[in-house]
Amino acid sequence: MLSLMAGQRELYNLLWQVASYSHLMGEEAFAGTPLTAASGSMLIAVLEQPGLTVAEFSRRMPKTQQTLSQVVARLEKLGLIERRLGRGRGVGLYLTEAGQRMAEEAVAREQEVSTRLCELLGAERAGALTELLRESRAILRETRASGRGGPHGGGVGVELSASEPAVGDLEQP
């Protein structure tokens, strides 16, 4: 029983460590720009889907609307994004001309990180890991959407849809 528990803890810790390393690589890729990895991902999402609302984005990413609104506010101050009345009652996000250029730069920088990860892991291992992560994400999204996501059966107040693509999934190889 103890070894099973240790294995479960190891899975969580390994996922956390790998996420931390990849996050650091992303932040390093955006060094020298006014963007963070998170704001770069937001710009890419708006590039891929102009008019996206913060609520729609929060359903795709395991982040709260409040957290995402802070990223949007920063991008607005930088003159990269603007809000416009959109579909229904929502306010859509759109790139400015400067935002368009920065979003294209963000795509290139994220691709550099992906390429580096593939180089480090090797093509076969990177492909297998990518497929396993996609499957894991779908399972975790479905679990979260059904309200069974937390260790005690509850969600964190973030509504995720297993059927919607995540940011960056729209043009995966």
SEVOPA-34836 format. One record per atom (N, C-alpha, C): residue in one letter; x, y, z. Coordinates in steps of 0.2 Angstrom, whole numbers, padded with zeros to 4 digits, always signed. Atoms other than C-alpha are relative to their C-alpha. Layout:
AXYZ/...
***
This chain:
M+0004-0006+0000/M+0000+0000+0000/M+0004+0006+0000/L-0004-0006+0000/L+0014+0012+0004/L+0003+0001-0007/S-0004-0001+0007/S+0023+0009-0013/S-0006+0003-0005/L+0005-0003+0005/L+0006+0013-0022/L-0001+0007+0002/M+0001-0007-0002/M+0004+0029-0012/M+0006+0004-0002/A-0006-0003+0002/A+0022+0033-0016/A+0000+0001-0007/G+0001-0001+0007/G+0019+0030-0034/G-0005+0005-0002/Q+0005-0005+0001/Q+0004+0041-0034/Q+0003+0007+0001/R-0004-0006-0001/R+0014+0055-0026/R+0005+0002-0005/E-0006-0001+0005/E+0028+0052-0038/E-0003+0003-0007/L+0003-0003+0006/L+0016+0055-0053/L-0002+0007+0001/Y+0002-0007-0001/Y+0009+0071-0046/Y+0007+0005+0000/N-0006-0004+0000/N+0027+0077-0042/N+0003+0001-0007/L-0004+0000+0007/L+0034+0072-0059/L-0004+0005-0005/L+0003-0004+0004/L+0020+0081-0068/L+0001+0007+0002/W-0002-0006-0003/W+0023+0096-0057/W+0007+0003-0002/Q-0006-0002+0001/Q+0041+0096-0060/Q+0001+0001-0008/V-0001-0001+0007/V+0040+0094-0079/V-0004+0006-0002/A+0003-0006+0002/A+0027+0107-0080/A+0004+0007+0002/S-0004-0006-0003/S+0038+0119-0070/S+0006+0001-0005/Y-0005-0001+0005/Y+0053+0115-0082/Y-0002+0003-0007/S+0002-0003+0007/S+0043+0118-0098/S-0003+0007+0001/H+0002-0007-0001/H+0036+0134-0090/H+0006+0004+0000/L-0006-0004+0000/L+0053+0140-0087/L+0003+0001-0007/M-0002+0000+0007/M+0058+0136-0105/M-0004+0005-0004/G+0004-0005+0003/G+0043+0146-0110/G+0001+0007+0002/E-0002-0007-0002/E+0047+0161-0100/E+0007+0002-0002/E-0006-0002+0003/E+0065+0161-0106/E-0001+0001-0007/A+0002-0001+0007/A+0058+0160-0124/A-0003+0007-0001/F+0003-0006+0000/F+0049+0176-0120/F+0004+0006+0003/A-0004-0005-0003/A+0063+0185-0112/A+0002+0005-0005/G-0002-0005+0005/G+0067+0202-0120/G-0007+0003-0004/T+0007-0002+0003/T+0048+0204-0125/T-0004+0003+0006/P+0005-0002-0006/P+0034+0212-0114/P-0004-0005+0002/L+0004+0006-0001/L+0026+0195-0114/L+0002-0005+0005/T-0001+0006-0004/T+0025+0181-0102/T-0002-0006-0004/A+0002+0006+0004/A+0022+0163-0108/A-0008+0000+0000/A+0007+0000+0000/A+0004+0165-0102/A-0003+0006-0005/S+0003-0005+0004/S+0001+0182-0111/S+0001-0002-0007/G-0001+0002+0007/G+0009+0175-0127/G-0005-0005-0002/S+0005+0005+0002/S-0003+0160-0126/S-0007+0004-0001/M+0007-0003+0001/M-0018+0172-0124/M+0000+0004-0007/L+0000-0003+0006/L-0012+0182-0139/L-0001-0005-0006/I+0001+0005+0005/I-0011+0166-0149/I-0007-0002-0001/A+0007+0002+0000/A-0028+0161-0144/A-0005+0005-0004/V+0004-0005+0003/V-0035+0178-0150/V+0001+0000-0007/L-0002+0001+0007/L-0025+0176-0166/L-0004-0005-0004/E+0003+0006+0003/E-0033+0159-0169/E-0008+0001+0000/Q+0008-0001-0001/Q-0051+0165-0164/Q-0001+0007+0002/P+0002-0006-0002/P-0054+0183-0165/P-0007+0001+0003/G+0006+0000-0003/G-0068+0188-0154/G-0001-0004+0006/L+0000+0005-0006/L-0064+0175-0141/L-0002+0004+0006/T+0001-0003-0006/T-0071+0180-0124/T+0004-0003+0006/V-0003+0003-0006/V-0063+0178-0107/V-0003-0006+0002/A+0003+0006-0003/A-0076+0166-0102/A+0001-0006-0005/E-0001+0006+0005/E-0074+0155-0118/E+0008-0002+0001/F-0007+0002-0001/F-0055+0155-0115/F+0001-0004+0007/S-0001+0003-0006/S-0057+0150-0097/S-0003-0007+0000/R+0002+0007+0000/R-0067+0135-0102/R+0005-0005-0004/R-0005+0004+0004/R-0052+0129-0113/R+0006-0001+0005/M-0006+0001-0004/M-0039+0132-0100/M-0002+0000+0008/P+0002+0001-0008/P-0039+0127-0081/P+0003+0006+0004/K-0001-0006-0003/K-0038+0145-0076/K-0006+0004+0001/T+0006-0003-0001/T-0051+0156-0068/T+0000+0006-0004/Q+0001-0006+0004/Q-0059+0171-0077/Q+0004+0006+0003/Q-0004-0005-0004/Q-0051+0182-0064/Q+0007+0001-0002/T-0007+0001+0002/T-0034+0176-0068/T+0001+0002-0007/L+0000-0002+0007/L-0037+0178-0087/L-0001+0007-0001/S+0001-0007+0001/S-0044+0195-0085/S+0006+0004+0002/Q-0006-0004-0002/Q-0028+0201-0077/Q+0005+0000-0006/V-0005+0001+0006/V-0018+0194-0092/V-0003+0005-0005/V+0003-0004+0006/V-0030+0203-0104/V+0001+0008+0002/A-0001-0007-0002/A-0029+0219-0094/A+0007+0003-0001/R-0007-0002+0001/R-0010+0219-0095/R+0001+0001-0008/L-0001-0001+0007/L-0011+0216-0114/L-0004+0006-0003/E+0003-0006+0002/E-0023+0230-0116/E+0004+0006+0002/K-0005-0006-0001/K-0011+0242-0107/K+0006+0000-0004/L-0005+0000+0005/L+0002+0236-0119/L-0002+0002-0007/G+0003-0002+0006/G-0009+0241-0133/G+0000-0006-0005/L-0001+0006+0004/L-0009+0223-0140/L-0007-0003-0001/I+0006+0003+0000/I-0027+0218-0137/I-0006+0006+0001/E+0006-0004-0001/E-0044+0227-0137/E-0006-0004+0001/R+0006+0003-0001/R-0061+0223-0131/R-0005+0003-0004/R+0005-0003+0004/R-0076+0225-0142/R-0007-0004+0002/L+0007+0003-0001/L-0095+0221-0140/L+0000-0006-0005/G+0000+0006+0004/G-0096+0203-0147/G-0007-0003+0000/R+0006+0005+0000/R-0109+0189-0149/R-0004+0001+0006/G+0004+0000-0006/G-0123+0190-0137/G+0002+0006+0005/R-0002-0005-0005/R-0119+0199-0121/R+0008+0000+0001/G-0007+0000-0001/G-0101+0195-0122/G+0004+0005-0003/V-0005-0005+0003/V-0086+0206-0125/V+0006-0004-0003/G-0005+0004+0004/G-0074+0199-0138/G+0007+0003+0001/L-0007-0003+0000/L-0055+0201-0138/L+0002+0000-0007/Y-0002-0001+0007/Y-0047+0207-0154/Y+0007+0003+0001/L-0006-0002+0000/L-0029+0210-0158/L+0001+0007-0004/T-0001-0006+0004/T-0023+0227-0163/T+0006-0002-0005/E-0005+0001+0005/E-0010+0229-0177/E+0007-0002+0004/A-0006+0002-0004/A+0004+0228-0164/A-0001-0007+0003/G+0002+0007-0003/G-0005+0213-0156/G+0001-0005-0005/Q-0001+0005+0005/Q-0005+0204-0172/Q+0007-0002-0001/R-0008+0002+0000/R+0014+0206-0174/R+0002-0004+0006/M-0003+0003-0006/M+0017+0201-0156/M-0003-0007+0000/A+0003+0007+0000/A+0005+0186-0158/A+0004-0005-0005/E-0004+0004+0004/E+0015+0180-0173/E+0007-0001+0003/E-0007+0001-0004/E+0031+0182-0163/E-0001-0005+0005/A+0001+0005-0005/A+0023+0172-0149/A-0001-0007-0003/V+0000+0007+0003/V+0019+0158-0161/V+0007-0003-0001/A-0007+0003+0002/A+0037+0157-0167/A+0004-0002+0007/R-0003+0001-0006/R+0043+0158-0149/R-0002-0007+0003/E+0003+0006-0003/E+0031+0144-0143/E+0003-0006-0004/Q-0003+0005+0004/Q+0037+0134-0158/Q+0007-0002+0001/E-0007+0001-0002/E+0055+0136-0153/E+0000-0004+0006/V+0000+0004-0006/V+0051+0129-0136/V-0002-0007-0002/S+0002+0007+0002/S+0042+0114-0144/S+0005-0004-0004/T-0005+0003+0004/T+0056+0111-0156/T+0006-0002+0005/R-0006+0002-0005/R+0069+0111-0141/R-0002-0006+0004/L+0002+0006-0004/L+0058+0099-0131/L+0001-0006-0004/C+0000+0006+0004/C+0057+0087-0146/C+0008-0002-0001/E-0007+0001+0001/E+0076+0089-0148/E+0003-0004+0006/L-0002+0003-0006/L+0079+0085-0130/L-0003-0007+0002/L+0003+0006-0001/L+0067+0071-0129/L+0001-0006-0005/G+0000+0005+0006/G+0069+0063-0146/G-0007+0000-0003/A+0006+0000+0003/A+0056+0062-0159/A-0005-0005+0002/E+0004+0006-0002/E+0049+0045-0154/E-0003+0002+0007/R+0002-0001-0007/R+0048+0049-0135/R-0005+0007+0000/A+0004-0006+0000/A+0041+0067-0139/A-0007-0002-0003/G+0007+0001+0003/G+0027+0060-0150/G-0004-0005+0005/A+0004+0005-0005/A+0022+0046-0137/A-0002+0005+0006/L+0002-0004-0005/L+0022+0059-0123/L-0005+0005-0002/T+0005-0004+0002/T+0012+0071-0133/T-0007-0003+0000/E+0006+0004+0000/E-0001+0058-0136/E-0003-0002+0007/L+0002+0001-0007/L-0001+0053-0118/L-0003+0006+0003/L+0002-0007-0003/L-0003+0071-0113/L-0007+0002-0002/R+0007-0001+0003/R-0018+0073-0125/R-0005-0004+0003/E+0005+0004-0003/E-0027+0058-0118/E-0001+0002+0007/S+0000-0002-0007/S-0023+0063-0100/S-0004+0007+0001/R+0004-0006-0001/R-0030+0081-0103/R-0007-0001-0001/A+0007+0001+0002/A-0046+0074-0111/A-0003-0003+0007/I+0002+0003-0006/I-0048+0063-0095/I-0001+0005+0005/L+0001-0005-0005/L-0045+0077-0083/L-0005+0005-0001/R+0005-0005+0001/R-0056+0089-0092/R-0007-0003+0001/E+0006+0004-0001/E-0070+0076-0092/E-0002+0000+0007/T+0001+0001-0007/T-0068+0073-0074/T-0001+0007+0003/R+0001-0007-0003/R-0067+0092-0070/R-0007+0002-0002/A+0007-0002+0003/A-0083+0095-0081/A-0005-0003+0004/S+0005+0004-0004/S-0092+0082-0071/S+0000+0001+0007/G+0000-0002-0008/G-0088+0090-0054/G+0004-0005+0004/R-0003+0005-0004/R-0077+0075-0049/R+0008+0002+0000/G-0007-0001+0002/G-0060+0084-0052/G+0005+0001+0006/G-0005-0001-0005/G-0053+0088-0035/G+0001-0006+0004/P-0001+0006-0004/P-0046+0076-0022/P-0006-0002+0004/H+0006+0001-0004/H-0062+0077-0013/H-0006+0000-0004/G+0006+0000+0005/G-0073+0076-0028/G-0003+0006-0003/G+0003-0006+0002/G-0076+0094-0031/G+0004+0003-0005/G-0003-0004+0004/G-0071+0106-0044/G+0003+0006+0003/V-0003-0006-0003/V-0061+0122-0042/V-0004+0006-0003/G+0004-0006+0002/G-0075+0133-0050/G+0002+0002-0007/V-0002-0001+0007/V-0067+0131-0068/V-0004-0005-0004/E+0004+0004+0005/E-0079+0125-0081/E+0004-0002-0006/L-0004+0002+0006/L-0069+0115-0094/L-0005-0005-0004/S+0004+0005+0005/S-0077+0106-0109/S+0005-0004-0003/A-0004+0005+0003/A-0069+0090-0115/A+0000+0001-0008/S+0001+0000+0008/S-0075+0093-0133/S+0003+0006-0003/E-0003-0006+0003/E-0068+0111-0135/E+0008-0001+0000/P-0007+0000+0000/P-0050+0112-0141/P+0003+0005+0005/A-0004-0004-0005/A-0037+0119-0129/A+0004+0005-0004/V-0004-0005+0004/V-0027+0134-0134/V+0006-0003-0003/G-0006+0003+0003/G-0014+0129-0146/G-0002-0007-0004/D+0002+0006+0003/D-0024+0114-0152/D-0002+0001-0007/L+0003-0001+0006/L-0031+0122-0167/L+0005-0001-0006/E-0005+0001+0005/E-0015+0120-0177/E+0005-0005+0002/Q-0005+0004-0002/Q-0007+0105-0169/Q+0002-0005-0006/P-0002+0004+0005/P+0004+0094-0181/P-0003-0007+0001/
***
